[in-house]
Each structure stands twice: as C-alpha cells, then as structure tokens.
C-alpha cells in the first residue's frame, strides 16, 4: 500500500512481465451508483468487450475513440491485461440529473508503457484522494477511457477495452 498526502491509501499497480498475465489492480474511489437514463446507458455501453491480439499479445488493430473515431493508439503498441480484481471508473457520459458520479467496473485493459505510444490522449488531474489520473480522448475530451497511477514508476497506462473500439476502415 502506498500513502498519498491526503492520508488515504491506494494499492499500486504491479509491474507485469508478460502481456497475458492476470493481475490485481488498484481500486479507484467508489461512489454511490444510481439508475441511468436509457440514452446515457446506451452511449456508455458502446465499446467492444473483445481484445483482439496478435500472436505476440499486442493489439491487432488501431484503437479509436468510440465517440469521435480519433486514433487513440496504433496497432501493435499495447498489450492486453485481464485484471483479477476489476477497478471502478466513472461512466464516460453521466446523466445530467444524477447527484452522484456513476461508475462501472472494468477488468479488461490495453496496457501502454509510455505516454508517447498514444496518438491522441488527454491526461486529467489526480482523482481526489489518490495518485490516479484519468485518460480521455484528446480530440473530443470524452472519458475517462482509462487511467494511470502517478506514484508508480515507470508509468503504465491502462485503457479499458470496452471504452474504446477497433478502427473499422
């Protein structure tokens, strides 16, 4: 466990040696969930849950934002990680009438080892009470579609497979 300046603790993400390894990830702060409207729920459910990989375990296709189709990262630069302990991320689109942040659990991620491996990404401020930062599309700024832990060196960037999609030429 690592402690941050606010006094709360967060588990660090372990360094992974191979792409097909399952692991336990850090858990983001959880908030109360509530029912979403149909339109918001449909928009949040648009990604592919299947991670197509090459024989080497890297992403087989270019990955794009599912809202604006902007390239997030190219084929072959990320490895797939299946977490044994899913993490909670806020939904990419929140209903306007919700008094709380609605989250969903994610367990299937693309892992990138360098921010320069992205074609287009926006990094947000630290999530309150943690050393985690959200990742969002650099073009439309809809997100988060992933995260990284600022306290873990070297940085590893995690993009939820179900929050992005493969480029369809």
C-alpha positions in Angstrom: 0.0 0.0 0.0 1.2 3.5 -0.8 0.0 6.5 1.1 -0.7 9.8 -0.6 -0.6 13.3 1.0 -4.3 13.3 1.9 -3.7 10.3 4.2 -5.8 7.8 2.2 -4.1 4.8 0.7 -4.2 3.2 -2.7 -2.8 -0.1 -3.9 -0.1 0.3 -6.5 -0.3 -1.5 -9.9 2.2 -4.3 -10.1 4.8 -4.3 -12.9 3.7 -7.1 -15.3 6.2 -9.2 -17.2 4.0 -10.8 -19.8 1.0 -9.5 -21.7 -1.4 -12.3 -21.0 -0.8 -12.2 -17.2 -3.8 -11.6 -15.0 -3.2 -9.3 -12.0 -4.8 -7.3 -9.3 -5.0 -3.5 -10.0 -5.5 -0.6 -7.7 -9.1 0.4 -6.9 -10.3 3.9 -7.6 -12.5 5.6 -5.0 -16.1 4.2 -5.3 -19.1 6.5 -5.2 -22.8 5.7 -5.0 -24.4 4.3 -8.1 -27.9 5.1 -9.3 -30.1 4.3 -12.3 -29.1 6.0 -15.6 -31.3 7.1 -18.4 -31.6 4.8 -21.5 -29.7 7.3 -23.7 -26.7 7.6 -21.3 -26.7 3.9 -20.7 -26.6 3.1 -24.4 -23.8 5.6 -25.0 -21.7 4.1 -22.2 -22.2 0.6 -23.5 -20.8 1.2 -27.0 -17.3 -0.3 -26.8 -16.0 -3.7 -27.8 -15.5 -6.1 -24.9 -13.2 -8.4 -27.0 -9.5 -7.6 -27.1 -8.1 -9.0 -30.4 -4.4 -9.6 -30.1 -1.5 -10.7 -32.3 0.4 -13.8 -31.6 2.8 -11.6 -29.6 -0.1 -10.4 -27.4 -0.3 -6.9 -28.8 -3.4 -5.1 -30.1 -4.2 -6.4 -33.6 -5.9 -3.2 -34.8 -5.6 0.6 -34.4 -7.7 1.7 -31.4 -10.0 4.7 -31.8 -12.4 6.8 -29.6 -15.8 5.4 -30.0 -17.4 8.8 -29.9 -15.3 10.8 -32.5 -13.3 8.0 -34.2 -10.0 9.8 -33.4 -7.0 7.4 -33.3 -6.0 6.7 -29.6 -3.1 4.3 -30.4 -1.8 2.3 -33.4 -1.9 -1.4 -33.8 0.9 -3.3 -32.1 1.8 -0.8 -29.3 -0.3 -2.1 -26.4 -0.6 -5.4 -24.6 -3.7 -6.9 -23.2 -4.1 -7.3 -19.4 -7.0 -9.1 -17.7 -7.3 -7.9 -14.1 -8.4 -10.4 -11.5 -9.7 -7.5 -9.3 -11.7 -5.1 -11.6 -11.4 -1.3 -10.9 -14.1 1.2 -10.9 -14.1 4.1 -13.4 -16.8 6.8 -13.8 -19.0 6.3 -16.8 -17.9 8.2 -19.8 -21.2 10.1 -20.1 -23.0 11.0 -16.8 -26.8 11.8 -16.7 -27.3 15.5 -16.0 -29.8 14.8 -13.2 -27.6 12.4 -11.3 -26.5 13.8 -7.9 -23.6 11.3 -7.7 -20.9 10.1 -10.1 -22.0 6.7 -11.6 -19.2 4.2 -12.1 -18.7 0.8 -13.7 -16.2 -2.0 -13.1 -13.6 -2.7 -15.7 -11.3 -5.7 -15.9 -10.0 -5.9 -19.5 -7.4 -3.3 -20.4 -4.8 -2.3 -23.0 -1.5 -1.5 -21.3 0.9 1.0 -22.8 4.3 1.7 -21.2 4.8 5.2 -22.5 2.6 8.2 -23.0 4.3 8.8 -26.3 2.8 5.5 -27.6 -0.6 7.3 -27.8 -1.6 9.1 -30.9 -4.1 11.2 -29.1 -4.8 11.3 -25.3 -5.7 13.9 -22.6 -4.5 13.3 -19.1 -6.7 14.7 -16.3 -5.8 15.9 -12.8 -5.4 13.4 -10.0 -8.6 11.7 -8.9 -9.4 13.1 -5.4 -7.6 11.3 -2.6 -5.4 9.2 -4.9 -2.4 9.3 -7.2 -4.5 8.1 -10.2 -5.1 10.2 -13.2 -7.8 9.6 -15.8 -7.2 9.3 -19.6 -9.6 10.7 -22.1 -9.8 11.3 -25.8 -7.6 14.2 -26.8 -10.0 15.3 -29.6 -13.5 15.2 -28.1 -12.3 15.0 -24.5 -14.9 12.4 -23.6 -13.8 10.0 -21.0 -12.4 8.6 -18.9 -11.5 5.6 -21.0 -8.5 4.7 -18.8 -6.1 5.7 -16.1 -2.6 5.6 -14.8 -1.1 5.7 -11.3 1.2 8.7 -11.0 3.0 7.2 -8.0 4.2 4.1 -9.9 7.4 4.4 -11.9 7.8 3.7 -14.7 4.3 4.8 -15.6 2.0 2.2 -17.1 -1.1 3.5 -18.9 -4.3 1.4 -18.9 -7.1 1.8 -21.4 -10.3 -0.1 -20.8 -11.0 -2.3 -23.8 -14.8 -1.8 -23.6 -14.5 2.0 -23.6 -12.7 2.3 -27.0 -13.1 0.4 -30.3 -11.0 -1.0 -33.1 -10.7 1.2 -36.2 -13.1 0.0 -39.0 -11.6 1.0 -42.4 
